[in-house]
Each structure stands twice: as structure tokens, then as C-alpha cells.
Amino acid sequence: MTKKRDSRGRYKADHSQRNVVIGAATAVGAIATGLASAIHFGLFDRFFAPQDGHRVPDLEGDTHPGPNDRTVEHFRPDPTAPVSAADREALRPATGPAPGFAANRGDLRSEPSV
């Protein structure tokens, strides 16, 4: 292959091999990024068996519980139990001012420093 010369008579560098390597590295990087994105967004989840969850013995048998069946005793809350003061305070709605980005007028932070 004959080397090409530029306008000053110097030989031009042959970058074809370098360009192929850069293109291949870019393609590999793009494919790796696509696979990482697919894994991140869960696009491959259907290929893997789910690992979490628990057994539901009530629904495993041939007969399912009906509307008149009740759950076991320790799962039923006592509706007549007294509510403690701490629980009542925890369930009380917040009635303070809504938070904002700007400080209220009259606050020390909103006044210019002297």
C-alpha cells in the first residue's frame, strides 16, 4: 500500500487500525451500558425465578376460606382495647405551619446582618 502525503509533503499517519479499535471499544461499551440499564430497570426479571415471598397456607388447599371464616386469634386486633396516650399522640395530625423555602418575615435569618 502506498502511503499518502499531506500538502507539505510529509507522510500521513495510517489510523485505520486505531479507528477500528476505537469503534470496537465504543460498540462494546454501548452494549455493556444497554445490558446494565436492562438489568437496572428489571427487563430480565422474567427470566429469573422470584426469590422473595412466603407461603400462604390458607390458600394452598383445595378449599379457600369463605366470608364467614375468621383468621387465627393472635392476628385479630381487640377493638375494645384502650389506646395509650403515646399512641394517641403519635396519631394526632400535625397542625404546625407548612414548611417553605423562604424564611418567614421577622425571623432572624431573614434580616440582613449588620
Biopython code that builds the backbone (N, CA, C, O; Angstrom):
import numpy as np
from Bio.PDB.StructureBuilder import StructureBuilder

atoms = [
    (1, "MET", "N", (0.836, -1.170, 0.000)),
    (1, "MET", "CA", (0.000, 0.000, 0.000)),
    (1, "MET", "C", (0.883, 1.236, 0.000)),
    (1, "MET", "O", (1.868, 1.311, 0.735)),
    (2, "THR", "N", (0.533, 2.168, -0.802)),
    (2, "THR", "CA", (1.304, 3.399, -0.919)),
    (2, "THR", "C", (0.855, 4.376, 0.151)),
    (2, "THR", "O", (-0.339, 4.596, 0.353)),
    (3, "LYS", "N", (1.839, 4.963, 0.837)),
    (3, "LYS", "CA", (1.488, 5.924, 1.872)),
    (3, "LYS", "C", (1.132, 7.246, 1.217)),
    (3, "LYS", "O", (1.727, 7.642, 0.214)),
    (4, "LYS", "N", (0.151, 7.922, 1.799)),
    (4, "LYS", "CA", (-0.290, 9.201, 1.257)),
    (4, "LYS", "C", (0.523, 10.318, 1.890)),
    (4, "LYS", "O", (0.995, 10.216, 3.023)),
    (5, "ARG", "N", (0.669, 11.379, 1.123)),
    (5, "ARG", "CA", (1.389, 12.549, 1.613)),
    (5, "ARG", "C", (0.403, 13.697, 1.806)),
    (5, "ARG", "O", (-0.602, 13.808, 1.104)),
    (6, "ASP", "N", (0.727, 14.556, 2.791)),
    (6, "ASP", "CA", (-0.125, 15.725, 3.001)),
    (6, "ASP", "C", (0.360, 16.861, 2.118)),
    (6, "ASP", "O", (1.221, 16.657, 1.262)),
    (7, "SER", "N", (-0.190, 18.072, 2.316)),
    (7, "SER", "CA", (0.141, 19.204, 1.443)),
    (7, "SER", "C", (1.586, 19.671, 1.604)),
    (7, "SER", "O", (2.112, 20.342, 0.715)),
    (8, "ARG", "N", (2.235, 19.336, 2.710)),
    (8, "ARG", "CA", (3.621, 19.746, 2.917)),
    (8, "ARG", "C", (4.610, 18.669, 2.498)),
    (8, "ARG", "O", (5.820, 18.856, 2.622)),
    (9, "GLY", "N", (4.116, 17.569, 2.014)),
    (9, "GLY", "CA", (4.989, 16.510, 1.548)),
    (9, "GLY", "C", (5.290, 15.454, 2.592)),
    (9, "GLY", "O", (5.999, 14.492, 2.298)),
    (10, "ARG", "N", (4.775, 15.603, 3.797)),
    (10, "ARG", "CA", (5.019, 14.609, 4.834)),
    (10, "ARG", "C", (4.064, 13.446, 4.647)),
    (10, "ARG", "O", (2.974, 13.592, 4.096)),
    (11, "TYR", "N", (4.496, 12.301, 5.116)),
    (11, "TYR", "CA", (3.620, 11.133, 5.050)),
    (11, "TYR", "C", (2.524, 11.250, 6.105)),
    (11, "TYR", "O", (2.783, 11.635, 7.245)),
    (12, "LYS", "N", (1.316, 10.918, 5.718)),
    (12, "LYS", "CA", (0.191, 10.931, 6.652)),
    (12, "LYS", "C", (0.195, 9.628, 7.438)),
    (12, "LYS", "O", (0.506, 8.563, 6.903)),
    (13, "ALA", "N", (-0.150, 9.729, 8.698)),
    (13, "ALA", "CA", (-0.215, 8.536, 9.539)),
    (13, "ALA", "C", (-1.436, 7.708, 9.148)),
    (13, "ALA", "O", (-2.503, 8.243, 8.848)),
    (14, "ASP", "N", (-1.253, 6.414, 9.158)),
    (14, "ASP", "CA", (-2.346, 5.498, 8.837)),
    (14, "ASP", "C", (-3.068, 5.144, 10.142)),
    (14, "ASP", "O", (-2.540, 4.398, 10.966)),
    (15, "HIS", "N", (-4.269, 5.680, 10.321)),
    (15, "HIS", "CA", (-5.023, 5.484, 11.557)),
    (15, "HIS", "C", (-6.143, 4.468, 11.405)),
    (15, "HIS", "O", (-7.029, 4.403, 12.256)),
    (16, "SER", "N", (-6.123, 3.680, 10.349)),
    (16, "SER", "CA", (-7.248, 2.762, 10.130)),
    (16, "SER", "C", (-7.336, 1.709, 11.234)),
    (16, "SER", "O", (-8.436, 1.365, 11.666)),
    (17, "GLN", "N", (-6.212, 1.201, 11.691)),
    (17, "GLN", "CA", (-6.240, 0.197, 12.753)),
    (17, "GLN", "C", (-6.711, 0.820, 14.072)),
    (17, "GLN", "O", (-7.474, 0.207, 14.820)),
    (18, "ARG", "N", (-6.256, 2.028, 14.344)),
    (18, "ARG", "CA", (-6.691, 2.718, 15.556)),
    (18, "ARG", "C", (-8.190, 2.999, 15.504)),
    (18, "ARG", "O", (-8.880, 2.849, 16.512)),
    (19, "ASN", "N", (-8.696, 3.400, 14.351)),
    (19, "ASN", "CA", (-10.118, 3.691, 14.213)),
    (19, "ASN", "C", (-10.967, 2.438, 14.421)),
    (19, "ASN", "O", (-12.057, 2.520, 14.987)),
    (20, "VAL", "N", (-10.485, 1.289, 13.974)),
    (20, "VAL", "CA", (-11.215, 0.035, 14.174)),
    (20, "VAL", "C", (-11.270, -0.304, 15.657)),
    (20, "VAL", "O", (-12.311, -0.725, 16.162)),
    (21, "VAL", "N", (-10.151, -0.123, 16.356)),
    (21, "VAL", "CA", (-10.114, -0.421, 17.791)),
    (21, "VAL", "C", (-11.037, 0.526, 18.558)),
    (21, "VAL", "O", (-11.756, 0.088, 19.457)),
    (22, "ILE", "N", (-11.029, 1.799, 18.220)),
    (22, "ILE", "CA", (-11.908, 2.764, 18.890)),
    (22, "ILE", "C", (-13.367, 2.425, 18.620)),
    (22, "ILE", "O", (-14.196, 2.497, 19.527)),
    (23, "GLY", "N", (-13.689, 2.060, 17.394)),
    (23, "GLY", "CA", (-15.064, 1.676, 17.065)),
    (23, "GLY", "C", (-15.503, 0.428, 17.807)),
    (23, "GLY", "O", (-16.634, 0.357, 18.288)),
    (24, "ALA", "N", (-14.619, -0.557, 17.905)),
    (24, "ALA", "CA", (-14.962, -1.792, 18.627)),
    (24, "ALA", "C", (-15.144, -1.510, 20.115)),
    (24, "ALA", "O", (-16.066, -2.042, 20.734)),
    (25, "ALA", "N", (-14.278, -0.682, 20.696)),
    (25, "ALA", "CA", (-14.410, -0.341, 22.115)),
    (25, "ALA", "C", (-15.698, 0.430, 22.375)),
    (25, "ALA", "O", (-16.349, 0.224, 23.399)),
    (26, "THR", "N", (-16.065, 1.308, 21.462)),
    (26, "THR", "CA", (-17.320, 2.048, 21.602)),
    (26, "THR", "C", (-18.514, 1.111, 21.528)),
    (26, "THR", "O", (-19.462, 1.255, 22.300)),
    (27, "ALA", "N", (-18.480, 0.157, 20.609)),
    (27, "ALA", "CA", (-19.583, -0.801, 20.483)),
    (27, "ALA", "C", (-19.704, -1.670, 21.730)),
    (27, "ALA", "O", (-20.808, -1.913, 22.216)),
    (28, "VAL", "N", (-18.565, -2.140, 22.249)),
    (28, "VAL", "CA", (-18.598, -2.961, 23.468)),
    (28, "VAL", "C", (-19.131, -2.139, 24.640)),
    (28, "VAL", "O", (-19.917, -2.643, 25.442)),
    (29, "GLY", "N", (-18.712, -0.886, 24.743)),
    (29, "GLY", "CA", (-19.209, -0.015, 25.811)),
    (29, "GLY", "C", (-20.700, 0.245, 25.697)),
    (29, "GLY", "O", (-21.407, 0.266, 26.705)),
    (30, "ALA", "N", (-21.188, 0.444, 24.473)),
    (30, "ALA", "CA", (-22.621, 0.679, 24.280)),
    (30, "ALA", "C", (-23.435, -0.562, 24.633)),
    (30, "ALA", "O", (-24.500, -0.454, 25.240)),
    (31, "ILE", "N", (-22.943, -1.727, 24.261)),
    (31, "ILE", "CA", (-23.648, -2.974, 24.592)),
    (31, "ILE", "C", (-23.646, -3.194, 26.100)),
    (31, "ILE", "O", (-24.664, -3.584, 26.672)),
    (32, "ALA", "N", (-22.507, -2.946, 26.749)),
    (32, "ALA", "CA", (-22.433, -3.110, 28.208)),
    (32, "ALA", "C", (-23.368, -2.134, 28.915)),
    (32, "ALA", "O", (-24.014, -2.495, 29.899)),
    (33, "THR", "N", (-23.444, -0.908, 28.422)),
    (33, "THR", "CA", (-24.352, 0.076, 29.011)),
    (33, "THR", "C", (-25.800, -0.346, 28.828)),
    (33, "THR", "O", (-26.606, -0.198, 29.747)),
    (34, "GLY", "N", (-26.142, -0.866, 27.665)),
    (34, "GLY", "CA", (-27.505, -1.342, 27.429)),
    (34, "GLY", "C", (-27.877, -2.497, 28.335)),
    (34, "GLY", "O", (-28.984, -2.536, 28.872)),
    (35, "LEU", "N", (-26.955, -3.447, 28.510)),
    (35, "LEU", "CA", (-27.235, -4.578, 29.403)),
    (35, "LEU", "C", (-27.362, -4.119, 30.853)),
    (35, "LEU", "O", (-28.238, -4.589, 31.578)),
    (36, "ALA", "N", (-26.495, -3.207, 31.276)),
    (36, "ALA", "CA", (-26.582, -2.701, 32.651)),
    (36, "ALA", "C", (-27.894, -1.955, 32.874)),
    (36, "ALA", "O", (-28.498, -2.071, 33.940)),
    (37, "SER", "N", (-28.337, -1.196, 31.883)),
    (37, "SER", "CA", (-29.615, -0.492, 32.004)),
    (37, "SER", "C", (-30.776, -1.470, 32.064)),
    (37, "SER", "O", (-31.715, -1.275, 32.836)),
    (38, "ALA", "N", (-30.720, -2.517, 31.257)),
    (38, "ALA", "CA", (-31.789, -3.516, 31.268)),
    (38, "ALA", "C", (-31.853, -4.232, 32.609)),
    (38, "ALA", "O", (-32.940, -4.509, 33.116)),
    (39, "ILE", "N", (-30.704, -4.531, 33.181)),
    (39, "ILE", "CA", (-30.689, -5.174, 34.500)),
    (39, "ILE", "C", (-31.204, -4.205, 35.555)),
    (39, "ILE", "O", (-31.963, -4.595, 36.443)),
    (40, "HIS", "N", (-30.794, -2.945, 35.460)),
    (40, "HIS", "CA", (-31.213, -1.947, 36.441)),
    (40, "HIS", "C", (-32.725, -1.743, 36.420)),
    (40, "HIS", "O", (-33.343, -1.639, 37.479)),
    (41, "PHE", "N", (-33.319, -1.684, 35.259)),
    (41, "PHE", "CA", (-34.752, -1.434, 35.152)),
    (41, "PHE", "C", (-35.574, -2.711, 35.198)),
    (41, "PHE", "O", (-36.794, -2.656, 35.042)),
    (42, "GLY", "N", (-34.939, -3.859, 35.407)),
    (42, "GLY", "CA", (-35.664, -5.103, 35.619)),
    (42, "GLY", "C", (-36.223, -5.736, 34.365)),
    (42, "GLY", "O", (-37.233, -6.437, 34.433)),
    (43, "LEU", "N", (-35.598, -5.512, 33.226)),
    (43, "LEU", "CA", (-36.120, -6.092, 31.992)),
    (43, "LEU", "C", (-35.822, -7.583, 31.878)),
    (43, "LEU", "O", (-36.439, -8.272, 31.066)),
    (44, "PHE", "N", (-34.880, -8.094, 32.682)),
    (44, "PHE", "CA", (-34.556, -9.517, 32.646)),
    (44, "PHE", "C", (-35.183, -10.280, 33.806)),
    (44, "PHE", "O", (-34.877, -11.458, 33.993)),
    (45, "ASP", "N", (-36.048, -9.647, 34.589)),
    (45, "ASP", "CA", (-36.633, -10.295, 35.760)),
    (45, "ASP", "C", (-37.483, -11.503, 35.389)),
    (45, "ASP", "O", (-37.600, -12.438, 36.181)),
    (46, "ARG", "N", (-38.065, -11.500, 34.225)),
    (46, "ARG", "CA", (-38.931, -12.628, 33.855)),
    (46, "ARG", "C", (-38.136, -13.907, 33.601)),
    (46, "ARG", "O", (-38.716, -14.993, 33.574)),
    (47, "PHE", "N", (-36.823, -13.800, 33.414)),
    (47, "PHE", "CA", (-36.002, -14.982, 33.181)),
    (47, "PHE", "C", (-35.525, -15.635, 34.478)),
    (47, "PHE", "O", (-35.021, -16.757, 34.449)),
    (48, "PHE", "N", (-35.674, -14.955, 35.604)),
    (48, "PHE", "CA", (-35.201, -15.470, 36.879)),
    (48, "PHE", "C", (-36.387, -15.776, 37.775)),
    (48, "PHE", "O", (-37.374, -15.041, 37.785)),
    (49, "ALA", "N", (-36.287, -16.859, 38.524)),
    (49, "ALA", "CA", (-37.362, -17.232, 39.442)),
    (49, "ALA", "C", (-37.376, -16.261, 40.621)),
    (49, "ALA", "O", (-36.315, -15.864, 41.102)),
    (50, "PRO", "N", (-38.555, -15.875, 41.092)),
    (50, "PRO", "CA", (-38.595, -14.961, 42.238)),
    (50, "PRO", "C", (-38.063, -15.638, 43.495)),
    (50, "PRO", "O", (-38.344, -16.811, 43.738)),
    (51, "GLN", "N", (-37.298, -14.905, 44.290)),
    (51, "GLN", "CA", (-36.675, -15.449, 45.489)),
    (51, "GLN", "C", (-37.403, -15.038, 46.765)),
    (51, "GLN", "O", (-37.238, -15.679, 47.803)),
    (52, "ASP", "N", (-38.201, -13.985, 46.701)),
    (52, "ASP", "CA", (-38.828, -13.500, 47.920)),
    (52, "ASP", "C", (-40.259, -14.023, 48.026)),
    (52, "ASP", "O", (-40.756, -14.703, 47.128)),
    (53, "GLY", "N", (-40.896, -13.697, 49.118)),
    (53, "GLY", "CA", (-42.269, -14.121, 49.332)),
    (53, "GLY", "C", (-42.354, -15.137, 50.441)),
    (53, "GLY", "O", (-41.342, -15.526, 51.024)),
    (54, "HIS", "N", (-43.546, -15.558, 50.725)),
    (54, "HIS", "CA", (-43.767, -16.534, 51.772)),
    (54, "HIS", "C", (-44.955, -17.406, 51.392)),
    (54, "HIS", "O", (-45.751, -17.070, 50.514)),
    (55, "ARG", "N", (-45.044, -18.511, 52.068)),
    (55, "ARG", "CA", (-46.140, -19.433, 51.803)),
    (55, "ARG", "C", (-47.432, -18.873, 52.387)),
    (55, "ARG", "O", (-47.420, -18.168, 53.396)),
    (56, "VAL", "N", (-48.541, -19.198, 51.735)),
    (56, "VAL", "CA", (-49.854, -18.802, 52.223)),
    (56, "VAL", "C", (-50.634, -20.082, 52.482)),
    (56, "VAL", "O", (-51.305, -20.588, 51.582)),
    (57, "PRO", "N", (-50.556, -20.618, 53.709)),
    (57, "PRO", "CA", (-51.199, -21.906, 53.968)),
    (57, "PRO", "C", (-52.722, -21.850, 53.851)),
    (57, "PRO", "O", (-53.351, -22.872, 53.578)),
    (58, "ASP", "N", (-53.320, -20.690, 54.050)),
    (58, "ASP", "CA", (-54.774, -20.590, 53.923)),
    (58, "ASP", "C", (-55.240, -20.844, 52.497)),
    (58, "ASP", "O", (-56.341, -21.353, 52.282)),
    (59, "LEU", "N", (-54.414, -20.495, 51.530)),
    (59, "LEU", "CA", (-54.833, -20.594, 50.132)),
    (59, "LEU", "C", (-54.229, -21.785, 49.410)),
    (59, "LEU", "O", (-54.491, -21.963, 48.221)),
    (60, "GLU", "N", (-53.421, -22.619, 50.089)),
    (60, "GLU", "CA", (-52.774, -23.742, 49.422)),
    (60, "GLU", "C", (-53.694, -24.941, 49.246)),
    (60, "GLU", "O", (-53.477, -25.741, 48.336)),
    (61, "GLY", "N", (-54.694, -25.091, 50.068)),
    (61, "GLY", "CA", (-55.566, -26.261, 49.989)),
    (61, "GLY", "C", (-56.572, -26.155, 48.852)),
    (61, "GLY", "O", (-56.598, -25.180, 48.101)),
    (62, "ASP", "N", (-57.397, -27.190, 48.752)),
    (62, "ASP", "CA", (-58.430, -27.194, 47.719)),
    (62, "ASP", "C", (-59.572, -26.247, 48.073)),
    (62, "ASP", "O", (-60.199, -25.668, 47.186)),
    (63, "THR", "N", (-59.840, -26.091, 49.355)),
    (63, "THR", "CA", (-60.921, -25.198, 49.771)),
    (63, "THR", "C", (-60.323, -23.889, 50.256)),
    (63, "THR", "O", (-59.365, -23.878, 51.029)),
    (64, "HIS", "N", (-60.888, -22.807, 49.802)),
    (64, "HIS", "CA", (-60.423, -21.486, 50.204)),
    (64, "HIS", "C", (-61.333, -20.944, 51.295)),
    (64, "HIS", "O", (-62.507, -21.312, 51.355)),
    (65, "PRO", "N", (-60.813, -20.075, 52.160)),
    (65, "PRO", "CA", (-61.657, -19.529, 53.217)),
    (65, "PRO", "C", (-62.783, -18.683, 52.635)),
    (65, "PRO", "O", (-62.603, -17.962, 51.653)),
    (66, "GLY", "N", (-63.918, -18.789, 53.250)),
    (66, "GLY", "CA", (-65.084, -18.039, 52.801)),
    (66, "GLY", "C", (-65.251, -16.754, 53.583)),
    (66, "GLY", "O", (-64.406, -16.418, 54.412)),
    (67, "PRO", "N", (-66.333, -16.028, 53.330)),
    (67, "PRO", "CA", (-66.542, -14.748, 54.020)),
    (67, "PRO", "C", (-66.844, -14.909, 55.503)),
    (67, "PRO", "O", (-66.683, -13.952, 56.261)),
    (68, "ASN", "N", (-67.275, -16.086, 55.938)),
    (68, "ASN", "CA", (-67.591, -16.292, 57.354)),
    (68, "ASN", "C", (-66.412, -16.847, 58.146)),
    (68, "ASN", "O", (-66.489, -16.936, 59.372)),
    (69, "ASP", "N", (-65.329, -17.222, 57.478)),
    (69, "ASP", "CA", (-64.155, -17.758, 58.170)),
    (69, "ASP", "C", (-63.347, -16.611, 58.762)),
    (69, "ASP", "O", (-63.225, -15.546, 58.156)),
    (70, "ARG", "N", (-62.803, -16.836, 59.940)),
    (70, "ARG", "CA", (-62.005, -15.823, 60.625)),
    (70, "ARG", "C", (-60.563, -16.293, 60.702)),
    (70, "ARG", "O", (-60.289, -17.491, 60.637)),
    (71, "THR", "N", (-59.662, -15.366, 60.838)),
    (71, "THR", "CA", (-58.253, -15.687, 60.980)),
    (71, "THR", "C", (-57.974, -16.170, 62.404)),
    (71, "THR", "O", (-58.845, -16.110, 63.272)),
    (72, "VAL", "N", (-56.766, -16.643, 62.628)),
    (72, "VAL", "CA", (-56.414, -17.145, 63.952)),
    (72, "VAL", "C", (-56.463, -16.005, 64.968)),
    (72, "VAL", "O", (-56.378, -14.833, 64.603)),
    (73, "GLU", "N", (-56.599, -16.359, 66.235)),
    (73, "GLU", "CA", (-56.889, -15.384, 67.298)),
    (73, "GLU", "C", (-55.809, -14.311, 67.448)),
    (73, "GLU", "O", (-56.130, -13.141, 67.654)),
    (74, "HIS", "N", (-54.537, -14.696, 67.347)),
    (74, "HIS", "CA", (-53.485, -13.703, 67.605)),
    (74, "HIS", "C", (-53.307, -12.696, 66.467)),
    (74, "HIS", "O", (-52.536, -11.748, 66.615)),
    (75, "PHE", "N", (-53.998, -12.872, 65.335)),
    (75, "PHE", "CA", (-53.950, -11.881, 64.266)),
    (75, "PHE", "C", (-55.098, -10.880, 64.362)),
    (75, "PHE", "O", (-55.090, -9.871, 63.657)),
    (76, "ARG", "N", (-56.073, -11.137, 65.211)),
    (76, "ARG", "CA", (-57.233, -10.251, 65.317)),
    (76, "ARG", "C", (-56.968, -9.163, 66.354)),
    (76, "ARG", "O", (-56.638, -9.478, 67.498)),
    (77, "PRO", "N", (-57.102, -7.907, 65.985)),
    (77, "PRO", "CA", (-56.924, -6.847, 66.982)),
    (77, "PRO", "C", (-58.149, -6.769, 67.893)),
    (77, "PRO", "O", (-59.258, -7.136, 67.507)),
    (78, "ASP", "N", (-57.920, -6.286, 69.099)),
    (78, "ASP", "CA", (-59.010, -6.121, 70.059)),
    (78, "ASP", "C", (-59.605, -4.726, 69.883)),
    (78, "ASP", "O", (-58.946, -3.741, 70.218)),
    (79, "PRO", "N", (-60.825, -4.611, 69.371)),
    (79, "PRO", "CA", (-61.389, -3.276, 69.136)),
    (79, "PRO", "C", (-61.768, -2.556, 70.424)),
    (79, "PRO", "O", (-61.989, -1.345, 70.411)),
    (80, "THR", "N", (-61.845, -3.279, 71.529)),
    (80, "THR", "CA", (-62.222, -2.637, 72.794)),
    (80, "THR", "C", (-61.014, -2.274, 73.641)),
    (80, "THR", "O", (-61.183, -1.763, 74.748)),
    (81, "ALA", "N", (-59.799, -2.521, 73.157)),
    (81, "ALA", "CA", (-58.594, -2.230, 73.937)),
    (81, "ALA", "C", (-58.408, -0.719, 74.058)),
    (81, "ALA", "O", (-58.662, 0.007, 73.097)),
    (82, "PRO", "N", (-57.968, -0.228, 75.226)),
    (82, "PRO", "CA", (-57.744, 1.220, 75.375)),
    (82, "PRO", "C", (-56.503, 1.648, 74.593)),
    (82, "PRO", "O", (-55.523, 0.909, 74.501)),
    (83, "VAL", "N", (-56.566, 2.852, 74.036)),
    (83, "VAL", "CA", (-55.445, 3.410, 73.273)),
    (83, "VAL", "C", (-54.585, 4.214, 74.239)),
    (83, "VAL", "O", (-55.090, 5.074, 74.961)),
    (84, "SER", "N", (-53.285, 3.932, 74.248)),
    (84, "SER", "CA", (-52.391, 4.632, 75.174)),
    (84, "SER", "C", (-52.208, 6.085, 74.734)),
    (84, "SER", "O", (-52.465, 6.434, 73.582)),
    (85, "ALA", "N", (-51.764, 6.916, 75.662)),
    (85, "ALA", "CA", (-51.553, 8.336, 75.361)),
    (85, "ALA", "C", (-50.450, 8.517, 74.325)),
    (85, "ALA", "O", (-50.525, 9.419, 73.491)),
    (86, "ALA", "N", (-49.433, 7.670, 74.371)),
    (86, "ALA", "CA", (-48.340, 7.777, 73.389)),
    (86, "ALA", "C", (-48.845, 7.447, 71.985)),
    (86, "ALA", "O", (-48.481, 8.121, 71.021)),
    (87, "ASP", "N", (-49.684, 6.410, 71.867)),
    (87, "ASP", "CA", (-50.241, 6.073, 70.557)),
    (87, "ASP", "C", (-51.181, 7.165, 70.069)),
    (87, "ASP", "O", (-51.183, 7.499, 68.884)),
    (88, "ARG", "N", (-51.974, 7.719, 70.965)),
    (88, "ARG", "CA", (-52.897, 8.790, 70.590)),
    (88, "ARG", "C", (-52.115, 10.015, 70.114)),
    (88, "ARG", "O", (-52.520, 10.671, 69.154)),
    (89, "GLU", "N", (-50.998, 10.330, 70.776)),
    (89, "GLU", "CA", (-50.170, 11.466, 70.366)),
    (89, "GLU", "C", (-49.487, 11.189, 69.027)),
    (89, "GLU", "O", (-49.330, 12.097, 68.212)),
    (90, "ALA", "N", (-49.086, 9.948, 68.801)),
    (90, "ALA", "CA", (-48.430, 9.604, 67.537)),
    (90, "ALA", "C", (-49.399, 9.698, 66.365)),
    (90, "ALA", "O", (-48.982, 9.977, 65.241)),
    (91, "LEU", "N", (-50.673, 9.471, 66.611)),
    (91, "LEU", "CA", (-51.671, 9.520, 65.539)),
    (91, "LEU", "C", (-52.304, 10.896, 65.375)),
    (91, "LEU", "O", (-53.112, 11.099, 64.469)),
    (92, "ARG", "N", (-51.946, 11.848, 66.245)),
    (92, "ARG", "CA", (-52.511, 13.192, 66.153)),
    (92, "ARG", "C", (-51.981, 13.881, 64.897)),
    (92, "ARG", "O", (-50.789, 13.774, 64.608)),
    (93, "PRO", "N", (-52.832, 14.587, 64.137)),
    (93, "PRO", "CA", (-52.345, 15.259, 62.925)),
    (93, "PRO", "C", (-51.446, 16.442, 63.271)),
    (93, "PRO", "O", (-51.613, 17.091, 64.304)),
    (94, "ALA", "N", (-50.509, 16.701, 62.399)),
    (94, "ALA", "CA", (-49.617, 17.838, 62.587)),
    (94, "ALA", "C", (-50.381, 19.110, 62.257)),
    (94, "ALA", "O", (-51.007, 19.199, 61.200)),
    (95, "THR", "N", (-50.338, 20.092, 63.146)),
    (95, "THR", "CA", (-51.098, 21.322, 62.932)),
    (95, "THR", "C", (-50.201, 22.543, 62.838)),
    (95, "THR", "O", (-50.699, 23.667, 62.908)),
    (96, "GLY", "N", (-48.912, 22.366, 62.684)),
    (96, "GLY", "CA", (-47.989, 23.491, 62.603)),
    (96, "GLY", "C", (-48.023, 24.132, 61.230)),
    (96, "GLY", "O", (-48.738, 23.665, 60.343)),
    (97, "PRO", "N", (-47.254, 25.204, 61.043)),
    (97, "PRO", "CA", (-47.217, 25.857, 59.731)),
    (97, "PRO", "C", (-46.522, 24.965, 58.703)),
    (97, "PRO", "O", (-45.639, 24.174, 59.035)),
    (98, "ALA", "N", (-46.937, 25.113, 57.472)),
    (98, "ALA", "CA", (-46.346, 24.331, 56.394)),
    (98, "ALA", "C", (-44.928, 24.823, 56.127)),
    (98, "ALA", "O", (-44.686, 26.029, 56.156)),
    (99, "PRO", "N", (-43.995, 23.924, 55.871)),
    (99, "PRO", "CA", (-42.625, 24.359, 55.588)),
    (99, "PRO", "C", (-42.547, 25.025, 54.219)),
    (99, "PRO", "O", (-43.290, 24.674, 53.303)),
    (100, "GLY", "N", (-41.652, 25.976, 54.094)),
    (100, "GLY", "CA", (-41.463, 26.670, 52.832)),
    (100, "GLY", "C", (-39.991, 26.877, 52.559)),
    (100, "GLY", "O", (-39.141, 26.562, 53.392)),
    (101, "PHE", "N", (-39.694, 27.411, 51.384)),
    (101, "PHE", "CA", (-38.304, 27.650, 51.010)),
    (101, "PHE", "C", (-37.785, 28.963, 51.600)),
    (101, "PHE", "O", (-36.617, 29.055, 51.977)),
    (102, "ALA", "N", (-38.643, 29.968, 51.679)),
    (102, "ALA", "CA", (-38.227, 31.270, 52.185)),
    (102, "ALA", "C", (-38.503, 31.344, 53.680)),
    (102, "ALA", "O", (-39.474, 30.767, 54.171)),
    (103, "ALA", "N", (-37.649, 32.054, 54.393)),
    (103, "ALA", "CA", (-37.854, 32.231, 55.830)),
    (103, "ALA", "C", (-39.012, 33.194, 56.055)),
    (103, "ALA", "O", (-39.270, 34.071, 55.230)),
    (104, "ASN", "N", (-39.695, 33.029, 57.156)),
    (104, "ASN", "CA", (-40.803, 33.915, 57.484)),
    (104, "ASN", "C", (-40.276, 35.303, 57.817)),
    (104, "ASN", "O", (-39.136, 35.455, 58.257)),
    (105, "ARG", "N", (-41.111, 36.312, 57.605)),
    (105, "ARG", "CA", (-40.710, 37.671, 57.958)),
    (105, "ARG", "C", (-40.614, 37.782, 59.468)),
    (105, "ARG", "O", (-41.457, 37.261, 60.198)),
    (106, "GLY", "N", (-39.603, 38.450, 59.913)),
    (106, "GLY", "CA", (-39.402, 38.605, 61.340)),
    (106, "GLY", "C", (-38.422, 37.595, 61.907)),
    (106, "GLY", "O", (-37.945, 37.764, 63.029)),
    (107, "ASP", "N", (-38.114, 36.558, 61.163)),
    (107, "ASP", "CA", (-37.110, 35.608, 61.630)),
    (107, "ASP", "C", (-35.732, 36.249, 61.555)),
    (107, "ASP", "O", (-35.491, 37.136, 60.736)),
    (108, "LEU", "N", (-34.848, 35.800, 62.401)),
    (108, "LEU", "CA", (-33.506, 36.372, 62.413)),
    (108, "LEU", "C", (-32.751, 36.067, 61.134)),
    (108, "LEU", "O", (-31.908, 36.857, 60.708)),
    (109, "ARG", "N", (-33.038, 34.950, 60.528)),
    (109, "ARG", "CA", (-32.301, 34.593, 59.315)),
    (109, "ARG", "C", (-32.696, 35.467, 58.130)),
    (109, "ARG", "O", (-31.919, 35.616, 57.186)),
    (110, "SER", "N", (-33.897, 36.047, 58.168)),
    (110, "SER", "CA", (-34.327, 36.850, 57.031)),
    (110, "SER", "C", (-33.870, 38.302, 57.146)),
    (110, "SER", "O", (-34.009, 39.068, 56.192)),
    (111, "GLU", "N", (-33.322, 38.690, 58.305)),
    (111, "GLU", "CA", (-32.853, 40.057, 58.473)),
    (111, "GLU", "C", (-31.403, 40.170, 58.017)),
    (111, "GLU", "O", (-30.606, 39.259, 58.242)),
    (112, "PRO", "N", (-31.060, 41.280, 57.382)),
    (112, "PRO", "CA", (-29.661, 41.440, 56.946)),
    (112, "PRO", "C", (-28.741, 41.593, 58.146)),
    (112, "PRO", "O", (-29.110, 42.176, 59.166)),
    (113, "SER", "N", (-27.548, 41.064, 58.004)),
    (113, "SER", "CA", (-26.578, 41.169, 59.098)),
    (113, "SER", "C", (-25.982, 42.570, 59.116)),
    (113, "SER", "O", (-25.831, 43.208, 58.074)),
    (114, "VAL", "N", (-25.650, 43.032, 60.295)),
    (114, "VAL", "CA", (-25.130, 44.395, 60.456)),
    (114, "VAL", "C", (-23.634, 44.393, 60.477)),
    (114, "VAL", "O", (-23.017, 45.450, 60.605)),
]
sb = StructureBuilder()
sb.init_structure("model")
sb.init_model(0)
sb.init_chain("A")
sb.init_seg("    ")
for serial, (resi, resn, name, xyz) in enumerate(atoms, 1):
    if name == "N":
        sb.init_residue(resn, " ", resi, " ")
    sb.init_atom(name, np.array(xyz, "f"), 0.0, 1.0, " ", f" {name:<3s}", serial, name[0])
structure = sb.get_structure()
